Amino acid sequence: MKKTIRQLREDRSESEMQLAAALGATRQDIQDLEEGMASPSVERLRLLTEHFGVDETGIDLEPRRPPSLGEHVVDALTK
């Protein structure tokens, strides 16, 4: 089962600051990853998999942005 970075972090009762420190990143970097505003580099993905003890397929990297107004309109029109 894939889990988001936030889910993996929260499963370990880890704060954003603790994860940032473990990865050599900033809290903002972690927030951007968790909110789908950024994708991890290959190196950061490797660090994440090692930190959480999962392989690349265990991390859900899909963006979690809210739908745009246009997407809401299209969704409403297609129902």
PDB file as gemmi writes it, atoms N, CA and C in Angstrom:
CRYST1    1.000    1.000    1.000  90.00  90.00  90.00 P 1                      
ATOM      1  N   MET A   1       0.838  -1.187   0.000  1.00  0.00           N  
ATOM      2  CA  MET A   1       0.000   0.000   0.000  1.00  0.00           C  
ATOM      3  C   MET A   1       0.882   1.249   0.000  1.00  0.00           C  
ATOM      4  N   LYS A   2       0.607   2.155  -0.905  1.00  0.00           N  
ATOM      5  CA  LYS A   2       1.365   3.400  -0.973  1.00  0.00           C  
ATOM      6  C   LYS A   2       0.896   4.356   0.112  1.00  0.00           C  
ATOM      7  N   LYS A   3       1.827   5.102   0.658  1.00  0.00           N  
ATOM      8  CA  LYS A   3       1.498   6.130   1.637  1.00  0.00           C  
ATOM      9  C   LYS A   3       2.172   7.425   1.225  1.00  0.00           C  
ATOM     10  N   THR A   4       1.549   8.534   1.560  1.00  0.00           N  
ATOM     11  CA  THR A   4       2.159   9.829   1.287  1.00  0.00           C  
ATOM     12  C   THR A   4       3.292  10.070   2.278  1.00  0.00           C  
ATOM     13  N   ILE A   5       4.127  11.026   1.956  1.00  0.00           N  
ATOM     14  CA  ILE A   5       5.224  11.379   2.858  1.00  0.00           C  
ATOM     15  C   ILE A   5       4.658  11.797   4.208  1.00  0.00           C  
ATOM     16  N   ARG A   6       3.577  12.575   4.205  1.00  0.00           N  
ATOM     17  CA  ARG A   6       2.957  13.006   5.464  1.00  0.00           C  
ATOM     18  C   ARG A   6       2.497  11.804   6.280  1.00  0.00           C  
ATOM     19  N   GLN A   7       1.847  10.825   5.639  1.00  0.00           N  
ATOM     20  CA  GLN A   7       1.388   9.639   6.360  1.00  0.00           C  
ATOM     21  C   GLN A   7       2.562   8.868   6.958  1.00  0.00           C  
ATOM     22  N   LEU A   8       3.607   8.695   6.170  1.00  0.00           N  
ATOM     23  CA  LEU A   8       4.783   7.987   6.677  1.00  0.00           C  
ATOM     24  C   LEU A   8       5.389   8.726   7.865  1.00  0.00           C  
ATOM     25  N   ARG A   9       5.474  10.049   7.761  1.00  0.00           N  
ATOM     26  CA  ARG A   9       6.044  10.857   8.846  1.00  0.00           C  
ATOM     27  C   ARG A   9       5.172  10.769  10.097  1.00  0.00           C  
ATOM     28  N   GLU A  10       3.865  10.896   9.911  1.00  0.00           N  
ATOM     29  CA  GLU A  10       2.957  10.863  11.058  1.00  0.00           C  
ATOM     30  C   GLU A  10       2.902   9.473  11.691  1.00  0.00           C  
ATOM     31  N   ASP A  11       3.046   8.417  10.891  1.00  0.00           N  
ATOM     32  CA  ASP A  11       3.089   7.054  11.441  1.00  0.00           C  
ATOM     33  C   ASP A  11       4.238   6.907  12.437  1.00  0.00           C  
ATOM     34  N   ARG A  12       5.300   7.675  12.227  1.00  0.00           N  
ATOM     35  CA  ARG A  12       6.464   7.627  13.118  1.00  0.00           C  
ATOM     36  C   ARG A  12       6.401   8.691  14.202  1.00  0.00           C  
ATOM     37  N   SER A  13       5.293   9.427  14.267  1.00  0.00           N  
ATOM     38  CA  SER A  13       5.128  10.537  15.221  1.00  0.00           C  
ATOM     39  C   SER A  13       6.289  11.518  15.109  1.00  0.00           C  
ATOM     40  N   GLU A  14       6.639  11.803  13.874  1.00  0.00           N  
ATOM     41  CA  GLU A  14       7.767  12.675  13.587  1.00  0.00           C  
ATOM     42  C   GLU A  14       7.245  14.043  13.143  1.00  0.00           C  
ATOM     43  N   SER A  15       7.887  15.094  13.589  1.00  0.00           N  
ATOM     44  CA  SER A  15       7.503  16.431  13.157  1.00  0.00           C  
ATOM     45  C   SER A  15       8.151  16.744  11.807  1.00  0.00           C  
ATOM     46  N   GLU A  16       7.653  17.794  11.165  1.00  0.00           N  
ATOM     47  CA  GLU A  16       8.272  18.238   9.918  1.00  0.00           C  
ATOM     48  C   GLU A  16       9.727  18.611  10.158  1.00  0.00           C  
ATOM     49  N   MET A  17      10.006  19.257  11.282  1.00  0.00           N  
ATOM     50  CA  MET A  17      11.373  19.660  11.610  1.00  0.00           C  
ATOM     51  C   MET A  17      12.281  18.448  11.798  1.00  0.00           C  
ATOM     52  N   GLN A  18      11.788  17.404  12.438  1.00  0.00           N  
ATOM     53  CA  GLN A  18      12.597  16.204  12.647  1.00  0.00           C  
ATOM     54  C   GLN A  18      12.923  15.529  11.319  1.00  0.00           C  
ATOM     55  N   LEU A  19      11.930  15.432  10.441  1.00  0.00           N  
ATOM     56  CA  LEU A  19      12.181  14.831   9.134  1.00  0.00           C  
ATOM     57  C   LEU A  19      13.152  15.689   8.337  1.00  0.00           C  
ATOM     58  N   ALA A  20      12.971  16.998   8.388  1.00  0.00           N  
ATOM     59  CA  ALA A  20      13.871  17.908   7.673  1.00  0.00           C  
ATOM     60  C   ALA A  20      15.311  17.711   8.145  1.00  0.00           C  
ATOM     61  N   ALA A  21      15.501  17.620   9.445  1.00  0.00           N  
ATOM     62  CA  ALA A  21      16.845  17.434   9.994  1.00  0.00           C  
ATOM     63  C   ALA A  21      17.447  16.099   9.526  1.00  0.00           C  
ATOM     64  N   ALA A  22      16.636  15.054   9.510  1.00  0.00           N  
ATOM     65  CA  ALA A  22      17.121  13.739   9.091  1.00  0.00           C  
ATOM     66  C   ALA A  22      17.522  13.717   7.619  1.00  0.00           C  
ATOM     67  N   LEU A  23      16.873  14.568   6.809  1.00  0.00           N  
ATOM     68  CA  LEU A  23      17.151  14.582   5.375  1.00  0.00           C  
ATOM     69  C   LEU A  23      18.109  15.689   4.962  1.00  0.00           C  
ATOM     70  N   GLY A  24      18.502  16.535   5.903  1.00  0.00           N  
ATOM     71  CA  GLY A  24      19.341  17.676   5.550  1.00  0.00           C  
ATOM     72  C   GLY A  24      18.563  18.692   4.725  1.00  0.00           C  
ATOM     73  N   ALA A  25      17.296  18.847   5.054  1.00  0.00           N  
ATOM     74  CA  ALA A  25      16.401  19.744   4.320  1.00  0.00           C  
ATOM     75  C   ALA A  25      15.858  20.804   5.270  1.00  0.00           C  
ATOM     76  N   THR A  26      15.029  21.679   4.743  1.00  0.00           N  
ATOM     77  CA  THR A  26      14.359  22.671   5.586  1.00  0.00           C  
ATOM     78  C   THR A  26      12.924  22.222   5.832  1.00  0.00           C  
ATOM     79  N   ARG A  27      12.309  22.822   6.827  1.00  0.00           N  
ATOM     80  CA  ARG A  27      10.895  22.541   7.104  1.00  0.00           C  
ATOM     81  C   ARG A  27      10.049  22.894   5.886  1.00  0.00           C  
ATOM     82  N   GLN A  28      10.397  23.985   5.205  1.00  0.00           N  
ATOM     83  CA  GLN A  28       9.646  24.392   4.012  1.00  0.00           C  
ATOM     84  C   GLN A  28       9.774  23.345   2.904  1.00  0.00           C  
ATOM     85  N   ASP A  29      10.962  22.743   2.770  1.00  0.00           N  
ATOM     86  CA  ASP A  29      11.137  21.670   1.781  1.00  0.00           C  
ATOM     87  C   ASP A  29      10.158  20.530   2.059  1.00  0.00           C  
ATOM     88  N   ILE A  30      10.033  20.156   3.325  1.00  0.00           N  
ATOM     89  CA  ILE A  30       9.140  19.060   3.708  1.00  0.00           C  
ATOM     90  C   ILE A  30       7.693  19.449   3.443  1.00  0.00           C  
ATOM     91  N   GLN A  31       7.316  20.665   3.806  1.00  0.00           N  
ATOM     92  CA  GLN A  31       5.948  21.123   3.551  1.00  0.00           C  
ATOM     93  C   GLN A  31       5.647  21.095   2.057  1.00  0.00           C  
ATOM     94  N   ASP A  32       6.586  21.558   1.243  1.00  0.00           N  
ATOM     95  CA  ASP A  32       6.389  21.573  -0.208  1.00  0.00           C  
ATOM     96  C   ASP A  32       6.217  20.153  -0.754  1.00  0.00           C  
ATOM     97  N   LEU A  33       6.990  19.207  -0.246  1.00  0.00           N  
ATOM     98  CA  LEU A  33       6.852  17.808  -0.668  1.00  0.00           C  
ATOM     99  C   LEU A  33       5.495  17.249  -0.260  1.00  0.00           C  
ATOM    100  N   GLU A  34       5.104  17.508   0.981  1.00  0.00           N  
ATOM    101  CA  GLU A  34       3.851  16.965   1.495  1.00  0.00           C  
ATOM    102  C   GLU A  34       2.624  17.575   0.821  1.00  0.00           C  
ATOM    103  N   GLU A  35       2.730  18.808   0.389  1.00  0.00           N  
ATOM    104  CA  GLU A  35       1.595  19.484  -0.237  1.00  0.00           C  
ATOM    105  C   GLU A  35       1.587  19.326  -1.755  1.00  0.00           C  
ATOM    106  N   GLY A  36       2.557  18.593  -2.298  1.00  0.00           N  
ATOM    107  CA  GLY A  36       2.611  18.372  -3.730  1.00  0.00           C  
ATOM    108  C   GLY A  36       3.088  19.574  -4.518  1.00  0.00           C  
ATOM    109  N   MET A  37       3.708  20.526  -3.831  1.00  0.00           N  
ATOM    110  CA  MET A  37       4.221  21.717  -4.500  1.00  0.00           C  
ATOM    111  C   MET A  37       5.609  21.472  -5.094  1.00  0.00           C  
ATOM    112  N   ALA A  38       6.244  20.385  -4.685  1.00  0.00           N  
ATOM    113  CA  ALA A  38       7.574  20.028  -5.181  1.00  0.00           C  
ATOM    114  C   ALA A  38       7.669  18.507  -5.244  1.00  0.00           C  
ATOM    115  N   SER A  39       8.527  18.040  -6.106  1.00  0.00           N  
ATOM    116  CA  SER A  39       8.816  16.610  -6.195  1.00  0.00           C  
ATOM    117  C   SER A  39      10.229  16.392  -5.672  1.00  0.00           C  
ATOM    118  N   PRO A  40      10.453  15.261  -5.009  1.00  0.00           N  
ATOM    119  CA  PRO A  40      11.800  15.031  -4.486  1.00  0.00           C  
ATOM    120  C   PRO A  40      12.792  14.729  -5.605  1.00  0.00           C  
ATOM    121  N   SER A  41      14.008  15.184  -5.407  1.00  0.00           N  
ATOM    122  CA  SER A  41      15.083  14.809  -6.334  1.00  0.00           C  
ATOM    123  C   SER A  41      15.344  13.309  -6.161  1.00  0.00           C  
ATOM    124  N   VAL A  42      16.108  12.750  -7.060  1.00  0.00           N  
ATOM    125  CA  VAL A  42      16.459  11.328  -6.961  1.00  0.00           C  
ATOM    126  C   VAL A  42      17.158  11.062  -5.634  1.00  0.00           C  
ATOM    127  N   GLU A  43      18.073  11.950  -5.258  1.00  0.00           N  
ATOM    128  CA  GLU A  43      18.803  11.787  -3.998  1.00  0.00           C  
ATOM    129  C   GLU A  43      17.871  11.897  -2.791  1.00  0.00           C  
ATOM    130  N   ARG A  44      16.974  12.870  -2.827  1.00  0.00           N  
ATOM    131  CA  ARG A  44      16.048  13.037  -1.698  1.00  0.00           C  
ATOM    132  C   ARG A  44      15.087  11.857  -1.615  1.00  0.00           C  
ATOM    133  N   LEU A  45      14.661  11.328  -2.756  1.00  0.00           N  
ATOM    134  CA  LEU A  45      13.797  10.148  -2.746  1.00  0.00           C  
ATOM    135  C   LEU A  45      14.538   8.967  -2.128  1.00  0.00           C  
ATOM    136  N   ARG A  46      15.817   8.818  -2.451  1.00  0.00           N  
ATOM    137  CA  ARG A  46      16.624   7.742  -1.850  1.00  0.00           C  
ATOM    138  C   ARG A  46      16.694   7.910  -0.342  1.00  0.00           C  
ATOM    139  N   LEU A  47      16.912   9.143   0.117  1.00  0.00           N  
ATOM    140  CA  LEU A  47      16.971   9.406   1.557  1.00  0.00           C  
ATOM    141  C   LEU A  47      15.631   9.115   2.228  1.00  0.00           C  
ATOM    142  N   LEU A  48      14.542   9.480   1.557  1.00  0.00           N  
ATOM    143  CA  LEU A  48      13.209   9.201   2.114  1.00  0.00           C  
ATOM    144  C   LEU A  48      12.973   7.703   2.253  1.00  0.00           C  
ATOM    145  N   THR A  49      13.329   6.940   1.217  1.00  0.00           N  
ATOM    146  CA  THR A  49      13.098   5.494   1.282  1.00  0.00           C  
ATOM    147  C   THR A  49      13.939   4.845   2.376  1.00  0.00           C  
ATOM    148  N   GLU A  50      15.173   5.301   2.521  1.00  0.00           N  
ATOM    149  CA  GLU A  50      16.025   4.764   3.590  1.00  0.00           C  
ATOM    150  C   GLU A  50      15.479   5.160   4.961  1.00  0.00           C  
ATOM    151  N   HIS A  51      15.069   6.401   5.091  1.00  0.00           N  
ATOM    152  CA  HIS A  51      14.572   6.904   6.380  1.00  0.00           C  
ATOM    153  C   HIS A  51      13.326   6.146   6.832  1.00  0.00           C  
ATOM    154  N   PHE A  52      12.404   5.920   5.891  1.00  0.00           N  
ATOM    155  CA  PHE A  52      11.143   5.268   6.250  1.00  0.00           C  
ATOM    156  C   PHE A  52      11.181   3.748   6.093  1.00  0.00           C  
ATOM    157  N   GLY A  53      12.261   3.222   5.524  1.00  0.00           N  
ATOM    158  CA  GLY A  53      12.371   1.773   5.373  1.00  0.00           C  
ATOM    159  C   GLY A  53      11.389   1.198   4.361  1.00  0.00           C  
ATOM    160  N   VAL A  54      11.140   1.950   3.296  1.00  0.00           N  
ATOM    161  CA  VAL A  54      10.261   1.494   2.218  1.00  0.00           C  
ATOM    162  C   VAL A  54      11.013   1.626   0.895  1.00  0.00           C  
ATOM    163  N   ASP A  55      10.484   0.992  -0.158  1.00  0.00           N  
ATOM    164  CA  ASP A  55      11.085   1.231  -1.463  1.00  0.00           C  
ATOM    165  C   ASP A  55      10.300   2.329  -2.178  1.00  0.00           C  
ATOM    166  N   GLU A  56      10.765   2.705  -3.359  1.00  0.00           N  
ATOM    167  CA  GLU A  56      10.155   3.829  -4.089  1.00  0.00           C  
ATOM    168  C   GLU A  56       8.680   3.612  -4.354  1.00  0.00           C  
ATOM    169  N   THR A  57       8.278   2.366  -4.521  1.00  0.00           N  
ATOM    170  CA  THR A  57       6.871   2.090  -4.815  1.00  0.00           C  
ATOM    171  C   THR A  57       5.979   2.241  -3.580  1.00  0.00           C  
ATOM    172  N   GLY A  58       6.574   2.389  -2.411  1.00  0.00           N  
ATOM    173  CA  GLY A  58       5.797   2.545  -1.190  1.00  0.00           C  
ATOM    174  C   GLY A  58       5.444   3.981  -0.865  1.00  0.00           C  
ATOM    175  N   ILE A  59       5.982   4.918  -1.650  1.00  0.00           N  
ATOM    176  CA  ILE A  59       5.727   6.335  -1.387  1.00  0.00           C  
ATOM    177  C   ILE A  59       4.829   6.898  -2.481  1.00  0.00           C  
ATOM    178  N   ASP A  60       3.704   7.451  -2.079  1.00  0.00           N  
ATOM    179  CA  ASP A  60       2.763   8.081  -2.998  1.00  0.00           C  
ATOM    180  C   ASP A  60       3.197   9.525  -3.208  1.00  0.00           C  
ATOM    181  N   LEU A  61       3.646   9.849  -4.413  1.00  0.00           N  
ATOM    182  CA  LEU A  61       4.138  11.191  -4.708  1.00  0.00           C  
ATOM    183  C   LEU A  61       3.139  12.018  -5.510  1.00  0.00           C  
ATOM    184  N   GLU A  62       1.899  11.558  -5.598  1.00  0.00           N  
ATOM    185  CA  GLU A  62       0.885  12.307  -6.338  1.00  0.00           C  
ATOM    186  C   GLU A  62       0.619  13.641  -5.649  1.00  0.00           C  
ATOM    187  N   PRO A  63       0.505  14.714  -6.435  1.00  0.00           N  
ATOM    188  CA  PRO A  63       0.212  16.020  -5.832  1.00  0.00           C  
ATOM    189  C   PRO A  63      -1.163  16.028  -5.169  1.00  0.00           C  
ATOM    190  N   ARG A  64      -1.274  16.772  -4.120  1.00  0.00           N  
ATOM    191  CA  ARG A  64      -2.509  16.859  -3.349  1.00  0.00           C  
ATOM    192  C   ARG A  64      -3.125  18.255  -3.423  1.00  0.00           C  
ATOM    193  N   ARG A  65      -2.972  18.902  -4.559  1.00  0.00           N  
ATOM    194  CA  ARG A  65      -3.495  20.258  -4.686  1.00  0.00           C  
ATOM    195  C   ARG A  65      -5.010  20.216  -4.813  1.00  0.00           C  
ATOM    196  N   PRO A  66      -5.688  21.262  -4.346  1.00  0.00           N  
ATOM    197  CA  PRO A  66      -7.143  21.300  -4.502  1.00  0.00           C  
ATOM    198  C   PRO A  66      -7.502  21.511  -5.969  1.00  0.00           C  
ATOM    199  N   PRO A  67      -8.670  21.047  -6.398  1.00  0.00           N  
ATOM    200  CA  PRO A  67      -9.070  21.238  -7.785  1.00  0.00           C  
ATOM    201  C   PRO A  67      -9.244  22.719  -8.114  1.00  0.00           C  
ATOM    202  N   SER A  68      -8.935  23.093  -9.350  1.00  0.00           N  
ATOM    203  CA  SER A  68      -9.106  24.476  -9.785  1.00  0.00           C  
ATOM    204  C   SER A  68     -10.582  24.756 -10.043  1.00  0.00           C  
ATOM    205  N   LEU A  69     -10.923  26.018 -10.209  1.00  0.00           N  
ATOM    206  CA  LEU A  69     -12.296  26.401 -10.515  1.00  0.00           C  
ATOM    207  C   LEU A  69     -12.741  25.739 -11.814  1.00  0.00           C  
ATOM    208  N   GLY A  70     -11.849  25.720 -12.813  1.00  0.00           N  
ATOM    209  CA  GLY A  70     -12.171  25.082 -14.079  1.00  0.00           C  
ATOM    210  C   GLY A  70     -12.477  23.599 -13.914  1.00  0.00           C  
ATOM    211  N   GLU A  71     -11.715  22.919 -13.075  1.00  0.00           N  
ATOM    212  CA  GLU A  71     -11.958  21.493 -12.824  1.00  0.00           C  
ATOM    213  C   GLU A  71     -13.288  21.276 -12.138  1.00  0.00           C  
ATOM    214  N   HIS A  72     -13.660  22.185 -11.228  1.00  0.00           N  
ATOM    215  CA  HIS A  72     -14.970  22.107 -10.573  1.00  0.00           C  
ATOM    216  C   HIS A  72     -16.092  22.252 -11.591  1.00  0.00           C  
ATOM    217  N   VAL A  73     -15.932  23.219 -12.527  1.00  0.00           N  
ATOM    218  CA  VAL A  73     -16.950  23.454 -13.543  1.00  0.00           C  
ATOM    219  C   VAL A  73     -17.096  22.232 -14.447  1.00  0.00           C  
ATOM    220  N   VAL A  74     -15.964  21.697 -14.915  1.00  0.00           N  
ATOM    221  CA  VAL A  74     -16.008  20.513 -15.780  1.00  0.00           C  
ATOM    222  C   VAL A  74     -16.646  19.357 -15.039  1.00  0.00           C  
ATOM    223  N   ASP A  75     -16.291  19.150 -13.789  1.00  0.00           N  
ATOM    224  CA  ASP A  75     -16.848  18.070 -12.976  1.00  0.00           C  
ATOM    225  C   ASP A  75     -18.363  18.233 -12.847  1.00  0.00           C  
ATOM    226  N   ALA A  76     -18.812  19.454 -12.574  1.00  0.00           N  
ATOM    227  CA  ALA A  76     -20.249  19.707 -12.420  1.00  0.00           C  
ATOM    228  C   ALA A  76     -20.996  19.470 -13.731  1.00  0.00           C  
ATOM    229  N   LEU A  77     -20.395  19.839 -14.848  1.00  0.00           N  
ATOM    230  CA  LEU A  77     -21.048  19.693 -16.140  1.00  0.00           C  
ATOM    231  C   LEU A  77     -21.113  18.234 -16.617  1.00  0.00           C  
ATOM    232  N   THR A  78     -20.206  17.422 -16.138  1.00  0.00           N  
ATOM    233  CA  THR A  78     -20.163  16.034 -16.590  1.00  0.00           C  
ATOM    234  C   THR A  78     -20.964  15.108 -15.691  1.00  0.00           C  
ATOM    235  N   LYS A  79     -21.575  15.633 -14.663  1.00  0.00           N  
ATOM    236  CA  LYS A  79     -22.401  14.779 -13.778  1.00  0.00           C  
ATOM    237  C   LYS A  79     -23.829  14.796 -14.205  1.00  0.00           C  
TER     238      LYS A  79                                                      
END                                                                             
